Amino acid sequence: MDEEFYAVIKLVSGEEILSVVLVDDSTDDTLLVLQNPIMIKMMNSSTGIYLKVKPWMELVEDDIYFIKLDKVLTMTETTNEKLIELYKNYIEDDDTGGTNTYSASPTSSPTSIDVYKRSGEVNVSEQKGYITSVEDARETLEKIFKISKES
């Protein structure tokens, strides 16, 4: 057996899976050993592109699966840190009973993924809604309303 790696796998059924993969070629039939596989589907909306993430097998408690190579259309190792972070956060939430509501935030390109943290939290930035502090906003609003009352 070789080393583990993160891979995106396209099955002949059309499913796309992200998983930690180990190739077992110790038998006549080469097997892929998948640990905690999740399904990923790209979704388009009016606000951008999203990644929909859900467990590959929803009704079972196992976290290790074996797939014969004849069921795999293609497979590629991924080193995309944000995709790996999405995977790790999703698996961590699944283990701790988290909300499991993960998706990538709207992006202009599927190669640039902004990852939600556990429980759907995101880092606040000017691009994601942070404009000012509460105190600055309060002062600005007070000035606006004082002007309108005087006129």
C-alpha positions in Angstrom: 0.0 0.0 0.0 1.1 3.5 -0.8 0.6 6.7 1.2 -2.7 8.4 1.8 -3.7 11.4 -0.2 -6.7 13.6 -0.8 -8.3 12.9 -4.1 -11.4 13.9 -6.2 -12.8 10.8 -7.8 -15.3 10.6 -10.6 -17.2 7.3 -10.6 -18.8 5.7 -13.7 -22.2 6.5 -12.0 -21.4 10.2 -12.4 -20.8 10.9 -8.7 -17.9 13.1 -7.7 -16.3 12.2 -4.4 -13.7 13.9 -2.3 -11.9 11.6 0.1 -8.7 10.5 1.8 -7.6 7.7 -0.5 -5.2 4.8 -0.1 -4.5 2.5 -3.1 -4.4 -1.2 -2.2 -2.7 -3.2 -4.9 -1.8 -6.1 -2.7 -4.4 -8.3 -4.4 -5.2 -9.2 -8.0 -8.0 -6.5 -8.1 -6.6 -3.1 -7.2 -8.9 -1.4 -4.7 -9.3 2.2 -3.6 -9.7 2.5 0.2 -11.8 5.7 0.9 -11.9 7.3 4.3 -14.9 9.5 5.0 -15.9 10.1 1.4 -18.1 13.1 0.7 -20.0 14.0 -2.5 -19.4 17.4 -4.1 -21.6 19.0 -6.6 -21.1 22.4 -8.2 -24.3 24.6 -8.1 -24.9 27.8 -10.0 -27.2 30.5 -8.7 -27.8 34.1 -9.6 -25.2 35.2 -7.0 -22.4 32.8 -8.0 -21.1 29.3 -7.9 -21.5 27.1 -4.8 -20.2 23.7 -3.8 -22.9 21.4 -2.3 -21.3 18.9 0.1 -23.0 15.8 1.6 -21.9 12.4 2.8 -21.4 9.8 0.1 -23.3 7.1 2.0 -26.0 8.7 4.2 -27.6 5.8 5.9 -24.6 3.9 7.3 -22.2 4.6 10.1 -19.0 3.3 8.5 -16.2 5.7 7.5 -14.0 3.3 5.4 -15.2 2.1 2.0 -13.6 0.0 -0.8 -14.1 0.6 -4.5 -12.8 -1.5 -7.4 -10.9 0.4 -10.0 -13.4 -0.6 -12.7 -16.0 1.7 -11.0 -13.7 4.7 -11.3 -13.8 6.9 -14.4 -11.0 9.1 -13.3 -9.2 10.2 -10.1 -6.9 13.1 -9.4 -5.0 14.1 -6.3 -5.9 17.5 -4.9 -3.6 19.8 -3.1 -6.1 22.7 -3.1 -5.8 23.8 0.6 -9.3 25.4 0.7 -10.9 22.2 -0.7 -9.0 20.1 1.8 -10.1 22.6 4.6 -13.7 22.2 3.5 -13.4 18.4 3.7 -11.7 18.5 7.1 -14.3 20.9 8.6 -17.2 18.9 7.2 -15.8 15.6 8.6 -15.0 17.3 12.0 -18.6 18.6 12.2 -19.9 15.2 11.3 -17.9 13.6 14.1 -19.0 16.2 16.7 -22.7 16.3 15.6 -22.3 19.7 13.9 -24.8 21.3 11.6 -23.2 19.9 8.4 -24.3 22.9 6.4 -21.2 23.4 4.3 -20.9 25.0 0.9 -18.4 27.2 -0.7 -19.4 30.9 -0.7 -20.3 32.5 -4.0 -17.2 32.9 -6.2 -16.6 34.0 -9.7 -14.4 31.0 -10.4 -14.7 27.4 -9.2 -11.0 27.4 -8.6 -11.2 30.0 -5.9 -13.1 28.6 -3.0 -14.0 30.5 0.2 -14.7 28.0 2.9 -17.3 28.3 5.6 -16.2 27.5 9.1 -18.0 25.1 11.4 -21.7 26.0 12.0 -21.7 28.2 8.9 -19.5 31.0 10.4 -17.3 33.0 8.0 -14.5 35.5 8.6 -15.9 39.0 8.3 -14.3 41.2 5.7 -15.2 44.2 3.5 -16.1 41.8 0.7 -18.4 39.8 3.0 -20.3 42.7 4.5 -18.0 44.4 7.0 -18.2 48.1 6.3 -17.6 49.9 9.6 -17.6 49.5 13.3 -20.7 49.7 15.4 -19.6 53.0 17.0 -18.8 54.6 13.6 -22.1 53.4 12.2 -24.0 54.8 15.2 -22.3 58.2 14.8 -23.1 58.4 11.1 -26.7 57.4 11.7 -27.1 60.0 14.5 -25.8 62.7 12.2 -28.2 61.7 9.4 -31.2 61.7 11.7 -30.2 65.0 13.4 -30.0 66.6 10.0 -33.4 65.3 8.9 -35.1 66.4 12.2 -33.7 70.0 11.8 -35.0 70.4 8.3 
